[in-house]
Amino acid sequence: MNSKKQKLVAFGRLLDIMDELRENCPWDKKQTFESLRHLTIEETYELGDAILEGNLSEIKKELGDLLLHIIFYAKLGSEKEAFDIADVVNNISEKLVFRHPHIYGDIKVKDDDDVKKNWEALKLKEGKNRVLGGVPKGLPSLVKAQRIQEKSAGVGFDWETKEQVWAKVQEELIEFKEEVSKGNIKKSEEEFGDVLFSLINYARFLKINPDNALERTNQKFIKRFNFIEEKAQQLEKSLGELSLSEMETIWKDAKNQSFPSDDC
């Protein structure tokens, strides 16, 4: 692995390249915070895909893409004389030291749960008036629900046992089924949201990341559905020409196949 000196040299080279691109490349010269935003989101999702696939080579590449975006935003900030990359790095360093008093101070903690609770308490001391104020509005709903629950739990607003949470899941399922039986679409949607929220909470108690779990299921479904398409092609048929019974038979066969990154 590279030494700290080599890492600093590599980082400095990237800063120099960013300066040159911003000055000489027509595309880079046109970019703004707003124009880069959707690209940054896309790169973040690509990193997430690489992590779920366990592809270390791709993780390395996607981290580089994200780092470029951070450097780019810092360059834009320096042009506005608002901040530069040193300000960004110093700010996060100071925050990490402040929020880890069990490392840089005399606070004692028992486990990672204590660390999380201290983290949320310290964020309030920094002037964040609302516990949930730091949850980004643009987060996907499933991830947002997870962060809301984590932050609420961080200040003590939480269930005591996973059994209590599961009882809540069952309660919400009953309420959902009641509204469905009445044919009330609006209330059914509301109760369905409650079911999802309670299931996400239960996943937290089981130490399961619900977003990762759902995405793995998405990928598993895609691979198995692709398998059905491939079998249809081998039979010289389109999917529409296969009966539901035929597709179900192939689906069962797909479940017995070994796909890359599919442990299910």
N, C-alpha and C positions, 0 to 999 in steps of 0.2 A: 504493500500500500504506500501511497505518497506521504512524505513528511509534511509537517506543518508549513515549512518554507515552500515546498513545492505547491501546496494547496493555495498559499497566498499568491504565488507567482501566477498560477492558473486563473485565480480570481481577478488579478490585476490585468491579465491578458484579455479577459472577457470585458472588463470595463473599457479598455482601450478600443476593442473592436466595436463596442456600442457607440463610443464617441465618433469613430470613423463612419459607421453606418448612418448615424443621425446627421452627419455633416454631408455625406456624399451620395447616399442611396435615395433615389426619388421616392420609393415606397416608405422607407423608414422615416424620411423627413416629413411625410404627410400624417403620420400617426399621432393620435391624441389619447388621453385617458379613456375617452368614450369609445373610440374606434378599436382599442385593444381589448376592451372589457369582454365582449363575447368570445374572442379568441382565447382569453385566459380561462374562461369557464370551460370551453371545449378542451383545452389542454389539461385542466384539472380532472375532467371525466376520463380522458385518455389515460392519465396516470392511475386513476381508480381502476380502470379495466385491467391495466398491466399488473396491478397489485393483486386483484382477484384471480388472475391467471397464474400468478406466481412466477411471472417472467422477469427475472432480474435484469436481463439485458434491456428489455423495454422500459422497465422502471428507471434505469439509468438514463435512457434517452429522454423519457418524459420529464424527469426531474430537471434535465438540462433545459428543456423547453420552458418549464415553469420559472426556472432561475433567470432565463433570458427576459421573461416578462417582468420579473421583479426589478431587474437591472434597468429595463426600459422605462418602467414607471418612475424609478428613482431619477433617471436622466431627465424625464419630463418635469419632475418636481424641481430639479436643480435649475432648469431653464426658466422656471417661474420664480426662482429664488425663494422657494418655499421649504425645500428639504433636499438632501442628496443621500446617496447610499450609506454614507457614514452615519447620518442622522437616523436612518432606518435601522441600521445594525445596533447603534448605541441605544436606541429606544427599546428594542426587543431585549437587549442584554440587561438593561436596567429593570425592565418588567420581570424578567425571569428571576433576577436576584431578589426583587421585592416579594414575588409570589412564592418563593421557596425559602421561607425563614427556617425551615427544618434542616436546610443545607447551609445557608449563609447567616443564620441567626441561632437563637437558643430555644426555638420551638421544638417540642417533641411530638412525634406522630407514631401511631401504631401500625398503620397500613395505608394503602392507596386511597381508601375511602376518607380517611382523615385529611389526606393531602387535597382531595377534591373539595371537601368542606372548607378548608382553610383558603383555598383558591377563590371560591365564590365570596367568602367574607372579605378577603383582601380586595377583590374587585369593587366591592361596595365602598371600601375605604378610599379607593382611587377616585371616587366621585360619581360612580355609576349608580344612579338613584333607583333604578328598577332592576330586580334580579333577572327578569326576562328581557330587559331592554337590549341586551347584547345578542339576542337571537336574530340573525339576519332575516329580513322579510322575504328575501328572494330564495331562501333555502327550499329545496323540494319538501313537500308536505311531510313525507315519512321521516326524513332526517330532522326536520323542524320539530316534530312531535318528540323525537328522541332527545333532542337538545333541551326542549322545554322541561321534560321530565327529569333529566340529569341536573339541570340548574335548580329546579324546585327541590329536588332531593338534597342538593348541596347545602341548603339552608334549613334542612330538617323536615320539609313538607313531603312526607313519603309514607308508604305502607311499611309495616313492620316485618311481614313475612310474605313469601311468594304465594302461600296458600290464600292469603287475603286478596292478593292481586288476581289469582285464578278465579276466586269466587266472584270478583268484579267482572271478569271476562264473561262468565256464565250469566250473570245478571244482565249485562248489556246484550248478550245474544238473545235472551228471552224477550227483552224489550224490542229488539230489532225484529224478531219473528212476529211479534204482536202487531207491529205497524205494517209489516209486509202483508199479513193476513187481512188487514183492514183496507189494503190497496192505497194507503196514503204514501205517495211517492216522496213528498217533501220530508215527512217525518221519518220515513224509512231511510232516506239519505242521511239524515241527522243521526239516527241511531246506528247506522252502519259506520259512520265516522267515530262514534263512541266505541264501537267494537274494535275498530282498528287501533284507536288510541290505547285502549286497555290491553290489547295484544302486544303492542309495542312496549308497554310498561312491563308486561310479564316477561318479554324477551330480555329486558334490562335486568330483571331479577335473576334470570338464568344465565347472565353474562353472554347473551347472544346479540350480535349486531343485526338488527332487523333489516337494515338497508343492504348489508352484505348478503344476508340470507335470501332476500327477495331477488337480488340481482343474480345470485347463483342459480336460483330456480328459473329465472328468465333465460339464462344462458343454457341451462339444461333442456328447457323446452325447445329453444331454437335448434339445438343440435339434434334432438329427437325428431322434430318436425322436418328438418333438412333431410334426415334419414328417410322419412316417408317420401319426400319428393324424389330422392335418388332412386328408391325402390320403384316408384311410379315410372320414372324414366327408363329403368331397366325392363319394365313391363310394356314399354312404349305406350304409356297412357299419361294423360294429364291428371292432376289431382282431382279435378272435377269429375273425371270418369271413374274414379275409385268410389266404391260404396263406403258408407260409414263403417260397416263391418270389416271391410278390407283394410281401411285405415287403422282401425283399432287393433287388428291382428299385427300389422307392421309396427304399430306403436309399442305393443308388448315386446316385439322382437328388438326394437330400439332400446328398450329399458335394459336388455341383457347385453348391449354392446358396451365396449370400453371406449369412451371418447377422451381426448386430451383434456386435462383439468376438470374431469367429471368424476367425482368420487361417489356419486349417488347411484 
